[in-house]
């Protein structure tokens, strides 16, 4: 685990680690950190959101993933049905796959804070909201 100590966000979020790329989000995977990260950028439909997470879960079934990083500072509004899908399907499946912690980067706007706290409360999963990407990654890695 020496390599994960004081890992910076560039170890996860870089062009060489892209596993999914859409106009509204990019997903990254660091094999050495065993973390999947998503940087959201714009609006999406309910179907796009659900499909994106289904693809991430499929990736998690084939690769060792211990944590999840999500930068939602530029994320569009998540449709209610998509949020419910995340709570009822994605979060439990991620837990079964061994994805134990989530670090979220947010600008702490009131709407996003409400959305995040709702998901954290509903899923009961370990998660932390941070303003700094490196802090969110450190949380996921247990540093």
N, CA, C and O of each residue as an XYZ file, in Angstrom:
572
protein
N       0.817     -1.198      0.000
C       0.000      0.000      0.000
C       0.856      1.254      0.000
O       0.322      2.360      0.090
N       2.133      1.113     -0.096
C       3.040      2.259     -0.090
C       2.658      3.296     -1.129
O       2.732      4.497     -0.869
N       2.249      2.837     -2.304
C       1.940      3.742     -3.408
C       0.724      4.621     -3.132
O       0.627      5.717     -3.683
N      -0.196      4.170     -2.302
C      -1.394      4.955     -2.043
C      -1.164      6.060     -1.028
O      -1.964      6.992     -0.952
N      -0.110      5.985     -0.256
C       0.142      7.018      0.745
C       0.305      8.366      0.071
O       1.110      8.535     -0.845
N      -0.477      9.316      0.545
C      -0.432     10.691      0.038
C      -0.621     10.765     -1.476
O      -0.018     11.609     -2.139
N      -1.447      9.894     -2.014
C      -1.731      9.926     -3.451
C      -2.431     11.235     -3.795
O      -3.315     11.691     -3.069
N      -2.026     11.826     -4.902
C      -2.694     13.040     -5.363
C      -3.724     12.667     -6.418
O      -3.683     11.583     -7.000
N      -4.626     13.570     -6.645
C      -5.731     13.316     -7.565
C      -5.244     12.995     -8.978
O      -5.924     12.286     -9.719
N      -4.081     13.506     -9.352
C      -3.535     13.229    -10.684
C      -3.225     11.747    -10.882
O      -3.145     11.275    -12.016
N      -3.052     11.020     -9.793
C      -2.813      9.572     -9.877
C      -4.067      8.845    -10.384
O      -3.977      7.758    -10.954
N      -5.228      9.459    -10.168
C      -6.498      8.887    -10.615
C      -7.026      9.590    -11.861
O      -7.334      8.943    -12.862
N      -7.127     10.905    -11.797
C      -7.752     11.683    -12.873
C      -6.689     12.127    -13.868
O      -6.063     13.175    -13.707
N      -6.499     11.309    -14.901
C      -5.581     11.653    -15.991
C      -6.001     10.911    -17.258
O      -6.699      9.899    -17.197
N      -5.573     11.419    -18.382
C      -5.989     10.881    -19.692
C      -5.732      9.382    -19.835
O      -6.518      8.680    -20.472
N      -4.657      8.891    -19.259
C      -4.315      7.479    -19.384
C      -5.222      6.543    -18.608
O      -5.198      5.332    -18.826
N      -6.021      7.090    -17.707
C      -6.892      6.270    -16.862
C      -8.360      6.292    -17.275
O      -9.197      5.728    -16.569
N      -8.698      6.924    -18.395
C     -10.098      7.021    -18.808
C     -10.641      5.639    -19.180
O     -10.041      4.914    -19.973
N     -11.791      5.291    -18.590
C     -12.442      4.014    -18.924
C     -13.792      4.225    -19.604
O     -14.248      3.361    -20.352
N     -14.432      5.360    -19.352
C     -15.693      5.721    -20.013
C     -15.644      7.216    -20.285
O     -15.266      8.006    -19.421
N     -16.034      7.594    -21.501
C     -16.049      9.015    -21.837
C     -17.350      9.362    -22.549
O     -17.657      8.829    -23.615
N     -18.099     10.258    -21.939
C     -19.337     10.778    -22.513
C     -19.267     12.295    -22.464
O     -18.395     12.853    -21.799
N     -20.178     12.968    -23.163
C     -20.133     14.434    -23.170
C     -20.449     15.019    -21.794
O     -20.073     16.157    -21.512
N     -21.123     14.274    -20.945
C     -21.542     14.758    -19.629
C     -20.701     14.212    -18.469
O     -20.883     14.641    -17.330
N     -19.792     13.280    -18.736
C     -18.967     12.710    -17.658
C     -17.831     11.872    -18.223
O     -17.917     11.320    -19.320
N     -16.769     11.796    -17.441
C     -15.655     10.892    -17.724
C     -15.419     10.036    -16.490
O     -15.460     10.522    -15.360
N     -15.173      8.760    -16.726
C     -14.838      7.849    -15.633
C     -13.387      7.414    -15.781
O     -12.899      7.192    -16.889
N     -12.718      7.300    -14.660
C     -11.299      6.957    -14.610
C     -11.106      5.776    -13.663
O     -11.912      5.540    -12.763
N     -10.011      5.035    -13.890
C      -9.666      3.950    -12.987
C      -8.163      3.919    -12.805
O      -7.406      3.907    -13.775
N      -7.740      3.906    -11.551
C      -6.332      3.721    -11.225
C      -6.159      2.304    -10.703
O      -6.676      1.952     -9.643
N      -5.433      1.506    -11.453
C      -5.190      0.117    -11.055
C      -4.397      0.066     -9.745
O      -4.658     -0.787     -8.896
N      -3.435      0.969     -9.579
C      -2.615      0.938     -8.363
C      -3.399      1.382     -7.129
O      -3.182      0.853     -6.039
N      -4.301      2.340     -7.285
C      -5.113      2.799     -6.152
C      -6.365      1.947     -5.956
O      -6.930      1.906     -4.863
N      -6.795      1.267     -7.018
C      -8.031      0.470     -7.025
C      -9.258      1.345     -6.776
O     -10.177      0.967     -6.049
N      -9.246      2.521     -7.396
C     -10.321      3.499     -7.233
C     -10.866      3.882     -8.599
O     -10.111      4.086     -9.549
N     -12.195      3.978     -8.685
C     -12.867      4.526     -9.861
C     -13.261      5.955     -9.520
O     -13.740      6.235     -8.421
N     -13.055      6.850    -10.472
C     -13.442      8.239    -10.281
C     -14.276      8.733    -11.443
O     -14.064      8.331    -12.587
N     -15.229      9.609    -11.147
C     -16.056     10.218    -12.185
C     -15.994     11.728    -12.020
O     -16.143     12.258    -10.919
N     -15.771     12.405    -13.137
C     -15.853     13.859    -13.168
C     -17.035     14.201    -14.061
O     -17.007     13.968    -15.270
N     -18.071     14.756    -13.451
C     -19.298     15.108    -14.167
C     -19.144     16.474    -14.806
O     -18.486     17.360    -14.260
N     -19.765     16.638    -15.986
C     -19.650     17.912    -16.704
C     -20.888     18.148    -17.556
O     -20.876     17.915    -18.765
N     -21.951     18.611    -16.920
C     -23.129     18.973    -17.691
C     -24.360     18.161    -17.379
O     -24.425     17.419    -16.399
N     -25.343     18.333    -18.260
C     -26.643     17.700    -18.061
C     -26.719     16.353    -18.770
O     -25.961     16.077    -19.700
N     -27.640     15.531    -18.314
C     -27.815     14.181    -18.845
C     -29.250     13.767    -18.587
O     -29.945     14.363    -17.765
N     -29.682     12.744    -19.294
C     -31.020     12.200    -19.077
C     -30.968     11.130    -17.991
O     -29.895     10.684    -17.586
N     -32.134     10.734    -17.537
C     -32.241      9.641    -16.569
C     -31.580      8.381    -17.130
O     -30.839      7.688    -16.433
N     -31.866      8.101    -18.401
C     -31.322      6.900    -19.032
C     -29.802      6.963    -19.135
O     -29.124      5.963    -18.901
N     -29.263      8.122    -19.482
C     -27.810      8.266    -19.577
C     -27.155      8.046    -18.219
O     -26.135      7.364    -18.128
N     -27.725      8.612    -17.175
C     -27.193      8.469    -15.816
C     -27.200      6.999    -15.394
O     -26.199      6.482    -14.898
N     -28.328      6.341    -15.595
C     -28.451      4.946    -15.202
C     -27.504      4.060    -16.006
O     -26.865      3.168    -15.447
N     -27.411      4.298    -17.306
C     -26.514      3.523    -18.156
C     -25.057      3.727    -17.750
O     -24.272      2.779    -17.739
N     -24.704      4.955    -17.419
C     -23.329      5.255    -17.004
C     -22.967      4.430    -15.769
O     -21.901      3.814    -15.722
N     -23.844      4.417    -14.781
C     -23.569      3.635    -13.572
C     -23.625      2.135    -13.831
O     -22.873      1.382    -13.214
N     -24.488      1.687    -14.718
C     -24.497      0.262    -15.071
C     -23.157     -0.147    -15.678
O     -22.637     -1.221    -15.377
N     -22.603      0.703    -16.526
C     -21.290      0.407    -17.120
C     -20.189      0.415    -16.062
O     -19.264     -0.395    -16.124
N     -20.284      1.327    -15.091
C     -19.299      1.335    -14.005
C     -19.397      0.065    -13.166
O     -18.377     -0.499    -12.772
N     -20.615     -0.384    -12.892
C     -20.777     -1.627    -12.140
C     -20.207     -2.811    -12.911
O     -19.561     -3.682    -12.330
N     -20.444     -2.843    -14.203
C     -19.881     -3.921    -15.027
C     -18.354     -3.894    -14.964
O     -17.714     -4.941    -14.868
N     -17.781     -2.708    -15.016
C     -16.329     -2.565    -14.881
C     -15.885     -3.094    -13.516
O     -14.874     -3.790    -13.417
N     -16.636     -2.767    -12.470
C     -16.303     -3.211    -11.122
C     -16.391     -4.715    -10.940
O     -15.725     -5.273    -10.068
N     -17.192     -5.369    -11.739
C     -17.283     -6.835    -11.676
C     -16.037     -7.497    -12.257
O     -15.717     -8.636    -11.916
N     -15.341     -6.787    -13.126
C     -14.180     -7.352    -13.825
C     -12.845     -6.835    -13.298
O     -11.793     -7.360    -13.662
N     -12.874     -5.811    -12.444
C     -11.657     -5.190    -11.930
C     -11.806     -4.960    -10.436
O     -12.913     -4.748     -9.940
N     -10.694     -5.004     -9.724
C     -10.753     -4.767     -8.286
C     -10.909     -3.271     -8.015
O     -10.067     -2.463     -8.409
N     -11.990     -2.923     -7.342
C     -12.280     -1.533     -6.994
C     -12.631     -1.493     -5.512
O     -13.514     -2.219     -5.056
N     -11.928     -0.634     -4.758
C     -12.192     -0.534     -3.318
C     -12.909      0.758     -2.944
O     -13.486      0.860     -1.861
N     -12.873      1.754     -3.848
C     -13.484      3.031     -3.513
C     -13.937      3.792     -4.741
O     -13.560      3.475     -5.869
N     -14.761      4.811     -4.494
C     -15.348      5.602     -5.568
C     -15.155      7.082     -5.269
O     -15.385      7.538     -4.149
N     -14.732      7.821     -6.285
C     -14.511      9.265     -6.209
C     -15.449      9.914     -7.215
O     -15.539      9.460     -8.355
N     -16.149     10.971     -6.810
C     -17.070     11.641     -7.722
C     -16.948     13.152     -7.563
O     -17.156     13.693     -6.476
N     -16.607     13.826     -8.660
C     -16.515     15.291     -8.673
C     -17.789     15.809     -9.326
O     -17.965     15.696    -10.539
N     -18.674     16.377     -8.516
C     -19.982     16.808     -9.021
C     -20.094     18.329     -9.157
O     -21.197     18.857     -9.301
N     -18.977     19.024     -9.114
C     -19.033     20.486     -9.160
C     -19.685     21.020    -10.428
O     -20.288     22.092    -10.401
N     -19.576     20.294    -11.541
C     -20.190     20.734    -12.800
C     -21.313     19.797    -13.247
O     -21.720     19.817    -14.409
N     -21.805     18.981    -12.324
C     -22.849     18.012    -12.652
C     -24.201     18.699    -12.795
O     -24.548     19.593    -12.024
N     -24.955     18.259    -13.802
C     -26.324     18.730    -13.952
C     -27.221     18.116    -12.887
O     -26.781     17.293    -12.085
N     -28.469     18.523    -12.892
C     -29.444     18.008    -11.927
C     -29.714     16.530    -12.211
O     -29.945     16.136    -13.354
N     -29.682     15.733    -11.165
C     -29.955     14.300    -11.292
C     -31.465     14.095    -11.194
O     -32.074     14.458    -10.187
N     -32.081     13.509    -12.241
C     -33.526     13.251    -12.190
C     -33.893     12.354    -11.002
O     -33.119     11.478    -10.617
N     -35.062     12.579    -10.435
C     -35.502     11.840     -9.245
C     -35.460     10.330     -9.476
O     -34.972      9.593     -8.619
N     -35.961      9.860    -10.612
C     -35.954      8.413    -10.882
C     -34.535      7.865    -10.974
O     -34.287      6.722    -10.589
N     -33.606      8.663    -11.476
C     -32.208      8.236    -11.557
C     -31.605      8.138    -10.159
O     -30.854      7.207     -9.869
N     -31.931      9.093     -9.297
C     -31.444      9.058     -7.914
C     -31.969      7.816     -7.202
O     -31.228      7.151     -6.478
N     -33.240      7.506     -7.405
C     -33.826      6.319     -6.776
C     -33.158      5.044     -7.288
O     -32.932      4.105     -6.524
N     -32.846      5.015     -8.578
C     -32.149      3.871     -9.164
C     -30.786      3.701     -8.496
O     -30.374      2.588     -8.171
N     -30.097      4.821     -8.298
C     -28.793      4.779     -7.639
C     -28.933      4.200     -6.228
O     -28.163      3.325     -5.831
N     -29.909      4.689     -5.486
C     -30.109      4.246     -4.102
C     -30.476      2.770     -4.009
O     -29.961      2.050     -3.153
N     -31.369      2.320     -4.890
C     -31.912      0.960     -4.786
C     -31.089     -0.096     -5.510
O     -31.111     -1.265     -5.125
N     -30.362      0.297     -6.552
C     -29.641     -0.681     -7.358
C     -28.123     -0.490     -7.307
O     -27.385     -1.417     -6.973
N     -27.671      0.706     -7.639
C     -26.231      0.945     -7.791
C     -25.498      0.822     -6.455
O     -24.510      0.094     -6.359
N     -25.964      1.516     -5.440
C     -25.266      1.500     -4.155
C     -25.180      0.098     -3.542
O     -24.096     -0.300     -3.118
N     -26.277     -0.667     -3.478
C     -26.164     -2.025     -2.929
C     -25.237     -2.928     -3.751
O     -24.480     -3.719     -3.187
N     -25.297     -2.809     -5.074
C     -24.429     -3.636     -5.914
C     -22.969     -3.247     -5.722
O     -22.098     -4.116     -5.680
N     -22.691     -1.956     -5.604
C     -21.316     -1.501     -5.365
C     -20.800     -2.062     -4.041
O     -19.641     -2.465     -3.943
N     -21.647     -2.086     -3.046
C     -21.249     -2.648     -1.757
C     -20.927     -4.135     -1.897
O     -19.938     -4.610     -1.338
N     -21.747     -4.866     -2.633
C     -21.486     -6.297     -2.859
C     -20.159     -6.514     -3.584
O     -19.492     -7.529     -3.384
N     -19.785     -5.556     -4.423
C     -18.531     -5.668     -5.174
C     -17.310     -5.256     -4.348
O     -16.178     -5.384     -4.816
N     -17.526     -4.765     -3.128
C     -16.407     -4.386     -2.267
C     -16.009     -2.925     -2.343
O     -14.946     -2.539     -1.857
N     -16.859     -2.112     -2.952
C     -16.586     -0.676     -3.022
C     -17.110     -0.078     -1.720
O     -18.317      0.072     -1.528
N     -16.176      0.261     -0.828
C     -16.551      0.569      0.543
C     -16.745      2.038      0.868
O     -17.569      2.368      1.721
N     -16.018      2.925      0.220
C     -16.101      4.344      0.566
C     -16.284      5.189     -0.679
O     -15.840      4.830     -1.770
N     -16.951      6.329     -0.490
C     -17.131      7.293     -1.568
C     -16.678      8.664     -1.091
O     -17.093      9.144     -0.037
N     -15.822      9.280     -1.888
C     -15.410     10.655     -1.647
C     -16.019     11.527     -2.725
O     -15.860     11.255     -3.915
N     -16.718     12.577     -2.313
C     -17.420     13.449     -3.249
C     -16.826     14.847     -3.178
O     -16.601     15.388     -2.096
N     -16.576     15.423     -4.351
C     -16.116     16.808     -4.428
C     -17.306     17.646     -4.854
O     -17.916     17.401     -5.895
N     -17.631     18.644     -4.029
C     -18.792     19.479     -4.307
C     -18.480     20.932     -4.009
O     -17.635     21.248     -3.172
N     -19.178     21.807     -4.710
C     -19.063     23.239     -4.443
C     -19.979     23.647     -3.298
O     -20.039     24.821     -2.930
N     -20.685     22.683     -2.739
C     -21.555     22.875     -1.576
C     -22.725     23.819     -1.837
O     -23.203     24.482     -0.916
N     -23.190     23.883     -3.087
C     -24.404     24.652     -3.335
C     -25.534     23.978     -2.559
O     -25.496     22.763     -2.365
N     -26.529     24.727     -2.114
C     -27.587     24.134     -1.282
C     -28.287     22.942     -1.934
O     -28.570     21.953     -1.257
N     -28.572     23.018     -3.248
C     -29.262     21.911     -3.905
C     -28.399     20.660     -3.912
O     -28.880     19.573     -3.588
N     -27.128     20.800     -4.276
C     -26.243     19.636     -4.318
C     -26.022     19.063     -2.926
O     -25.962     17.845     -2.755
N     -25.903     19.931     -1.941
C     -25.704     19.459     -0.575
C     -26.917     18.639     -0.120
O     -26.763     17.590      0.505
N     -28.104     19.119     -0.434
C     -29.326     18.384     -0.097
C     -29.341     17.029     -0.806
O     -29.624     16.000     -0.190
N     -29.036     17.039     -2.100
C     -29.003     15.810     -2.902
C     -28.018     14.804     -2.306
O     -28.346     13.630     -2.137
N     -26.827     15.265     -1.995
C     -25.802     14.376     -1.451
C     -26.195     13.819     -0.090
O     -26.074     12.619      0.156
N     -26.659     14.681      0.777
C     -27.049     14.215      2.105
C     -28.216     13.243      2.044
O     -28.300     12.324      2.859
N     -29.115     13.433      1.086
C     -30.223     12.500      0.889
C     -29.694     11.129      0.490
O     -30.113     10.113      1.044
N     -28.785     11.102     -0.460
C     -28.224      9.817     -0.908
C     -27.436      9.145      0.213
O     -27.576      7.943      0.439
N     -26.616      9.912      0.910
C     -25.828      9.340      2.003
C     -26.754      8.744      3.062
O     -26.514      7.640      3.551
N     -27.794      9.465      3.409
C     -28.750      8.989      4.411
C     -29.488      7.741      3.924
O     -29.643      6.776      4.673
N     -29.941      7.762      2.673
C     -30.715      6.640      2.134
C     -29.877      5.372      1.991
O     -30.359      4.274      2.269
N     -28.634      5.518      1.561
C     -27.809      4.334      1.327
C     -27.150      3.823      2.599
O     -26.854      2.634      2.714
N     -26.920      4.715      3.554
C     -26.240      4.305      4.776
C     -24.801      3.898      4.550
O     -24.211      3.207      5.380
N     -24.234      4.318      3.440
C     -22.862      3.940      3.068
C     -21.872      5.013      3.506
O     -22.236      6.187      3.579
N     -20.613      4.634      3.801
C     -19.602      5.621      4.180
C     -19.295      6.569      3.016
O     -18.907      6.136      1.931
N     -19.474      7.853      3.260
C     -19.207      8.861      2.237
C     -18.827     10.164      2.913
O     -19.244     10.451      4.036
N     -18.031     10.941      2.209
C     -17.613     12.236      2.733
C     -17.659     13.253      1.611
O     -17.225     12.983      0.492
N     -18.194     14.436      1.926
C     -18.251     15.536      0.971
C     -17.084     16.470      1.258
O     -16.904     16.918      2.390
N     -16.298     16.762      0.237
C     -15.122     17.622      0.380
C     -15.146     18.713     -0.682
O     -15.779     18.559     -1.726
N     -14.464     19.799     -0.417
C     -14.325     20.841     -1.436
C     -13.045     20.649     -2.241
O     -12.915     21.204     -3.332
N     -12.111     19.880     -1.723
C     -10.826     19.653     -2.385
C     -10.740     18.210     -2.894
O     -10.951     17.273     -2.124
N     -10.434     18.024     -4.180
C     -10.342     16.663     -4.733
C      -9.347     15.765     -4.003
O      -9.615     14.579     -3.814
N      -8.206     16.310     -3.592
C      -7.218     15.491     -2.889
C      -7.742     15.002     -1.543
O      -7.432     13.886     -1.127
N      -8.533     15.828     -0.862
C      -9.127     15.405      0.409
C     -10.128     14.269      0.194
O     -10.178     13.324      0.982
N     -10.916     14.363     -0.867
C     -11.891     13.310     -1.170
C     -11.185     11.995     -1.477
O     -11.611     10.937     -1.013
N     -10.109     12.054     -2.256
C      -9.354     10.843     -2.575
C      -8.698     10.274     -1.321
O      -8.698      9.059     -1.121
N      -8.147     11.127     -0.486
C      -7.535     10.660      0.767
C      -8.554      9.931      1.635
O      -8.235      8.915      2.252
N      -9.773     10.447      1.682
C     -10.829      9.783      2.452
C     -11.092      8.379      1.903
O     -11.174      7.413      2.662
N     -11.222      8.276      0.595
C     -11.488      6.979     -0.039
C     -10.377      5.982      0.280
O     -10.638      4.801      0.509
N      -9.145      6.465      0.292
C      -7.991      5.598      0.526
C      -7.717      5.356      2.005
O      -6.833      4.572      2.350
N      -8.464      6.019      2.877
C      -8.279      5.828      4.307
C      -7.063      6.522      4.866
O      -6.521      6.107      5.890
N      -6.627      7.579      4.200
C      -5.428      8.313      4.663
C      -5.793      9.364      5.676
O      -4.919     10.074      6.172
